[in-house]
């Protein structure tokens, strides 16, 4: 039976493509081959070693001795074969065994195509059966420490996520359907996305063309008023007639760019703080290059003190409020201890910690891979240049949530050929910074592995032993309930080391959204308690839940320390005081690779 041009001919139960269709799909294949050829030529002419080798990021040091419990192994194998036979019986003889009617909880396979088509249903259930038994088999291994067992579980789950049929074109029914529906355009677009990422050596999460620093992101008006080889200091323009007498200095983590706290105007913590009548100063760290190869903890502490002193001198005030976010909060705790030891604690009127750790005994999945082998790997990756390529850190953090931050994007952008979203937070997440290798090695060894900062005198800065228990500065400690980078249990330990007045706040969501939660969004919630607690569990049991953002709670806490104000004139306006404007915010350091 013949149909019109562009249709197909049905013969003997098979779909036979027309000549036009054969020509079209031959063209699609040719375009795909051309893309791969162009990529190969580009790589062949590129200087060697431009791309980092990510293959070693999940290196696990094997235990010196271990054994497999024969009984557990036999039971595990028996369960696997029993479940496998049941699965095959269900598909070979429908109706012979009960088929699961419950909806698929795994969102990777939630689409009806995974169940409606018997072949893909078999692939899905076979994978789920296999991955479940792989994870369970770790329990049959004996002679492992808790850390080694958790390492094995992490790597096994990561491997199981990687081999999911949803990640491969031939076994993903949605991707195959889209290729047909778009007549191959999704295949070409996905290939373009994949080859572009291979060329960059980094997974793309957001539309990079959708954002311009200083215009659509990091756009709060201000001036760079001070600069060193390690950081720039931004002073933001006031928007109120009067401002708080005590200014605010913010120390963001140098693992990422500072503008996580200055995304679009609706999300910007900086803009909100300015609107609340605060004189806001932000440190913008320089991404490491060979000139910063020798930078260590002492230098970051000295930089924080320098920024504090510059602001105090500029505005003629005795003290500042200061915020330390993540690793900058860890360093800020050491800074406070050093100032205390020097008799200069009064320089800081209050300390705020965003998801910061000082005691790494419960530091989460990141701590699983901090051992001698990984430290050697970091040194190897840094090589002679003395700094660590920021793409390694990006990949490491992505691996912590590989299903969401790696494979989800492989499916959507490579297999489905979808456009990248114009999402500011994901754009920031991909804007990587390089790290000084000497400091990063010390951070992993001394803090993560050996937990020396938690021990009085365990580390020294500028020749002074650091003791956090001497710090009496009023402190506001914020943790994220779902934080996978700085777990709430680990952040809570900060309250066990500081000796001054303290307010602990547990925010809904995680490491980023738990912090960047503007009041107008009316999202999430936070928990507080005025009753002392001996542990996070005790705090949660007695805490009061409040809907929305914790930012107003923090602003009220600051006002309770000092509610004095001054006119927003003279040095309170960026560039008007003794520190003249160097350039407009966000400055050039944030643009350096």
RAVEN-V790646 format. One line per field, one symbol per residue. phi: phi as a letter, one per 20 degrees, with the letter a starting at -180 (. if undefined). psi: psi as a letter, one per 40 degrees, with the letter a starting at -180 (. if undefined). burial: I if it has 24 or more other ideal C-beta (glycine too) atoms within 12 Angstrom, else O. A space follows every 10 residues. Layout:
phi: ???
psi: ???
burial: ???
//
This chain:
phi: .ddffnedde blmdedffff ffffffffff ffffffffff ffffeeffme dfeefefdfd ffffbbbdfg ffffffffff ffffffffff efcgnfcfef efffffffcf ffffdfegff ffffffffff fffffffffe edndfgffff ffffffffff ffegffecgf ddffffffgf felnffffff fffffffffe mbfedbffee ccgnddbldf facfdbbcfd bddedeffcd fccfgefddd defefcfffg ebffgfdfff fffffended ccedfeffcf fdfefcggff ffffffffff ffffemdebc ebccdlfffg ffffffffff femdfffdfb cddelddcde fcenfgffdd bgfffffgff ffmffnbdgf ffffffffff cgfeddfffg ffeefemeff fedffffgge efcecfffff ffffffefee lfffdgmfcc clndfecffe fdfgcdddcd fdfeecgggf fgfgfedfde gbcdcdefmd fdffeecfgf fldmabccbe egcebfffgf fdfdecfnee gfffffffff fadfccfecl ffdgneefef feaffeneff eff
psi: hiaiheaihh hfeihhiidd dddddddddd dddddddddd ddddeiiifd hiheeedfhh hiidhiihhd dddddddddd dddddddddd ddghedihhh eiihdhedfd iddeddhddd dddddddddd ddddddddee hieiiddddd dddddddddd ddehdeehdd ehdddddddd defedddddd dddddddddd fhhhdiheee ihhedeifeh haiheihied iihhhihiei diiidhihhh hiiediided egbiddehdd dddddefihh hhhhihhiad eedehadddd dddddddddd ddddefidii iihhhbdddd dddddddddd deffdedhdi hhhhfiidhf dfeaddedfg addddddddd ddaeeeihhe dddddddddd fdddecdddd dddddefiii ighdddddde giiihhdddd ddddddddde fddehhedii hfehhhhdee hehhihhhih dfhedgiddd ddddeediea hihhhhiiaa dddddggidd dfiaiihihe hiieiddddd deihhhiaie dddddddddd dheiiihgib eehheeaehi hdiiieidde ei.
burial: OOOOOOOOOO OOOOOOOOOO OOOOOOOIOO OIOOIOOOOO OOOOOOOOOO OIOIOOIIII IOOOOOOOOO OOOOOIOOOI OOOOOOIOOO IOOOOOOOOO OOOOOOOIIO IOIIIOOOOI IIIIIIIIII IOIIIIIIOI IOOIOOOIIO IIIIIIIIII IOOIIIIOIO IIIIIIOIIO OOOIIIIIII IIIIIIIIOI IIIIIIOIOO IOIIOOIIII IIIIIIIIOI IIIIIIIIIO OOIIIIIIII IIIIIIIIII IIIIOOIIII IIIIIIIIII IIIIIIIIIO OIIOIIIIII IIIIIIIIII IIOIIOIOII IIIIIIIIII IIIIIIIIII IOOOIOIIII IIIIIIIIII IIIIIIIIII IOOIIOIIOO IIOOOIIIII IIIIIIIIII IIIIIIIIII IIIIIIIIOI OOIIIIIIII IIIIIIIIII IIIIIIIIIO IIIIOOOIII IOOOOIIIII IOIIIIIIII IOIIIIIIII IIIIIIIIOI OIIIIIIIII IIIIIIIIIO OOOIIIIIIO OOOOOIOOIO OOIOOOOOII IIIIIOIIOO IOOOOIOIOO IIIIIOIOIO IOIIIIIOII IIO
//
